[in-house]
Amino acid sequence: MSKILIVTGSMGLIGSEVSEYFLEKGWTVHGVDNNQREIFFGTQGDNTKNKNRLSKYGNKYIHHYMDIRNRTGLLSLISVIKPDAVVHTAAQPSHDKAASIPYDDFDTNAVGTFNLLESLRRYSTEVPFVHFSTSKVYGDAPNLIKMKELDERYDYDDERYVNGIPETFTIDQSLHSLFGASKVSADISVQEYGRYFNMPTVCLRGGCLTGPNHAGVELHGFLNYLIKCNVEEKEYNLFGYKGKQVRDNIHSYDVASFIDEFLKSPRVAEVYNIGGGKENSISILESFKLIESITGKKMKYNYVDESRVGDHICYYSDLTKIKSHYPNWKLTKSTVDIFTDIYNHYNNGTKWKTRLQNDIYNGISSYHFYVFLHKNVNLLICWPLGIMRPFKFFRGFEDYDELPPLRDWRRIQDGLEVFERFDREQTIRPLRLFGGRFSRVNYELDLDEEE
Ligand SMILES: NC(=O)c1ccc[n+]([C@@H]2O[C@H](COP(=O)([O-])OP(=O)(O)OC[C@H]3O[C@@H](n4cnc5c(N)ncnc54)[C@H](O)[C@@H]3O)[C@@H](O)[C@H]2O)c1
């Protein structure tokens, strides 16, 4: 029997990466996520794509559109699922957003975490619980460290922090933002369940957790959003500190691989800072330069001479403790890797055929088909899931490599539209032969892009 993992926030950046990582290892994953990110941040925060990505694992991935504020729902879910581990990533994740939705923020971050802890304890005190905390639990206290101003970044000017901020740093008596405060509450509760009930819990205080699957918005997911602005040539608002503020970035894959190590030998009531550490730290100005060198596009930005409330001037995680407890764990993605990966996701770096193949494989369920219409020959193409090469072209092209250039194709916004305008027999029958039923398809490709 495969092991069972519950991942809350499984539609999010970290949750979807963790789900995929363990699905690849043969676990069964139950995802708990109501796509609240879309409610928090609007359509740009919609995480449906990530959920679709997981559909390729069939019934190994089971999704529950449940809100973690639903206490009774969680109690029964955990007692029925009987997980071997729980990874809790669901959150209101934005420092800046929290003040405008204080109840939602606290109820999700503090109470939602508490609901999970208590539901798990009632089921078993042996099951590991991995909680995503944040560097914002340290409030703005890191800003009190003596800093030096360099040409393009700030850095600590204090020997005690030469490797970054350790877990022993105070979380007390500083400005946190309401987000930081709700996360402190969750962090302390997770530690308490560990200490008091001897449960294998861990708080991972994240620096900047990032990767291509973040639905980056201005208020959360800074690196993803910054790269998106560069690629789309949109103006980026740079808030304060002359753009020299420093963050440490870690790829979501490296976060997932740490959880793997932790679950192999869990500890009780642990706390780790997790991020890119000093080696993957970068300022905003340096980030501009790096992305410009990758895309060849000048970064457009608007400097706002006011920093975000409680924003860190310089933050990077001291990884000494986490690495010493789990020596097999290593960062595999450098800053350049991370930037390139996110950039590729925004399309320009990947050949469209490769993307198409990946998206076909990742994005649709077994009853969905992609439909494209050729402007000249009225050609309909469809791919059933799991078949990496086009299964059948109805007329014209027999082989994938014979596809005409993408600019010759018109995107069909809604595949059903096709049936209004074309011979139903000709289109629907072959689809039925493949055992599928037709369903709506929206596919986003940059049609101007050349192979
Ligand atoms: N991304 C970062 O830079 C970063 C840094 C430090 C800490 N963290 C922490 O890591 C965790 C994961 O962050 P992320 O970047 O993947 O965030 P994300 O917003 O991409 O994912 C969070 C997911 O939780 C879901 N969610 C939110 N509220 C919910 C609710 N009430 N019920 C059910 N689902 C709900 C959202 O729909 C979303 O899919 C969070 O706890 C966050 O605070 C993230």
The ligand as an SDF file (V2000), in Angstrom:
LIG
                    3D

 44 48  0  0  0  0  0  0  0  0999 V2000
    6.2800   32.0110   -1.2520 N   0  0  0  0  0  0  0  0  0  0  0  0
    7.0260   32.5820   -0.3650 C   0  0  0  0  0  0  0  0  0  0  0  0
    7.8710   33.3960   -0.6690 O   0  0  0  0  0  0  0  0  0  0  0  0
    6.8810   32.2210    1.0850 C   0  0  0  0  0  0  0  0  0  0  0  0
    7.8220   32.7290    1.9760 C   0  0  0  0  0  0  0  0  0  0  0  0
    7.7240   32.3870    3.3060 C   0  0  0  0  0  0  0  0  0  0  0  0
    6.7170   31.5580    3.7330 C   0  0  0  0  0  0  0  0  0  0  0  0
    5.8140   31.0920    2.8460 N   0  0  0  0  0  0  0  0  0  0  0  0
    4.7390   30.2430    3.3570 C   0  0  0  0  0  0  0  0  0  0  0  0
    4.7180   29.0370    2.6180 O   0  0  0  0  0  0  0  0  0  0  0  0
    3.3740   28.5830    2.4780 C   0  0  0  0  0  0  0  0  0  0  0  0
    3.0460   28.3540    1.0330 C   0  0  0  0  0  0  0  0  0  0  0  0
    3.1990   29.5660    0.3070 O   0  0  0  0  0  0  0  0  0  0  0  0
    2.9490   29.6470   -1.2490 P   0  0  0  0  0  0  0  0  0  0  0  0
    3.8960   30.6570   -1.7670 O   0  0  0  0  0  0  0  0  0  0  0  0
    2.9090   28.2830   -1.8250 O   0  0  0  0  0  0  0  0  0  0  0  0
    1.4880   30.2910   -1.2550 O   0  0  0  0  0  0  0  0  0  0  0  0
    0.3490   30.1220   -2.3600 P   0  0  0  0  0  0  0  0  0  0  0  0
   -0.5720   31.2720   -2.1440 O   0  0  0  0  0  0  0  0  0  0  0  0
    0.9370   29.8840   -3.6940 O   0  0  0  0  0  0  0  0  0  0  0  0
   -0.3770   28.7830   -1.8790 O   0  0  0  0  0  0  0  0  0  0  0  0
   -1.2180   28.7450   -0.7650 C   0  0  0  0  0  0  0  0  0  0  0  0
   -2.4490   27.9300   -1.1450 C   0  0  0  0  0  0  0  0  0  0  0  0
   -3.3100   27.8740    0.0070 O   0  0  0  0  0  0  0  0  0  0  0  0
   -4.6450   27.9690   -0.4340 C   0  0  0  0  0  0  0  0  0  0  0  0
   -5.4420   28.5110    0.6680 N   0  0  0  0  0  0  0  0  0  0  0  0
   -5.3930   29.7390    1.1940 C   0  0  0  0  0  0  0  0  0  0  0  0
   -6.2770   29.8740    2.1570 N   0  0  0  0  0  0  0  0  0  0  0  0
   -6.9350   28.6840    2.2400 C   0  0  0  0  0  0  0  0  0  0  0  0
   -7.9760   28.2130    3.0640 C   0  0  0  0  0  0  0  0  0  0  0  0
   -8.5610   28.9980    3.9890 N   0  0  0  0  0  0  0  0  0  0  0  0
   -8.4050   26.9350    2.9210 N   0  0  0  0  0  0  0  0  0  0  0  0
   -7.8260   26.1250    1.9760 C   0  0  0  0  0  0  0  0  0  0  0  0
   -6.8280   26.5390    1.1590 N   0  0  0  0  0  0  0  0  0  0  0  0
   -6.4030   27.8050    1.3030 C   0  0  0  0  0  0  0  0  0  0  0  0
   -4.5950   28.9350   -1.6140 C   0  0  0  0  0  0  0  0  0  0  0  0
   -5.6820   28.7750   -2.4930 O   0  0  0  0  0  0  0  0  0  0  0  0
   -3.2670   28.5690   -2.2760 C   0  0  0  0  0  0  0  0  0  0  0  0
   -3.4370   27.6570   -3.3300 O   0  0  0  0  0  0  0  0  0  0  0  0
    2.5160   29.6210    3.1840 C   0  0  0  0  0  0  0  0  0  0  0  0
    2.2950   29.2280    4.5030 O   0  0  0  0  0  0  0  0  0  0  0  0
    3.3680   30.8580    3.1700 C   0  0  0  0  0  0  0  0  0  0  0  0
    3.0670   31.7570    4.2300 O   0  0  0  0  0  0  0  0  0  0  0  0
    5.8590   31.3980    1.5280 C   0  0  0  0  0  0  0  0  0  0  0  0
  1  2  1  0
  2  3  2  0
  2  4  1  0
  4  5  1  0
  4 44  2  0
  5  6  2  0
  6  7  1  0
  7  8  2  0
  8  9  1  0
  8 44  1  0
  9 10  1  0
  9 42  1  0
 10 11  1  0
 11 12  1  0
 11 40  1  0
 12 13  1  0
 13 14  1  0
 14 15  2  0
 14 16  1  0
 14 17  1  0
 17 18  1  0
 18 19  2  0
 18 20  1  0
 18 21  1  0
 21 22  1  0
 22 23  1  0
 23 24  1  0
 23 38  1  0
 24 25  1  0
 25 26  1  0
 25 36  1  0
 26 27  1  0
 26 35  1  0
 27 28  2  0
 28 29  1  0
 29 30  1  0
 29 35  2  0
 30 31  1  0
 30 32  2  0
 32 33  1  0
 33 34  2  0
 34 35  1  0
 36 37  1  0
 36 38  1  0
 38 39  1  0
 40 41  1  0
 40 42  1  0
 42 43  1  0
M  CHG  2   8   1  16  -1
M  END
$$$$
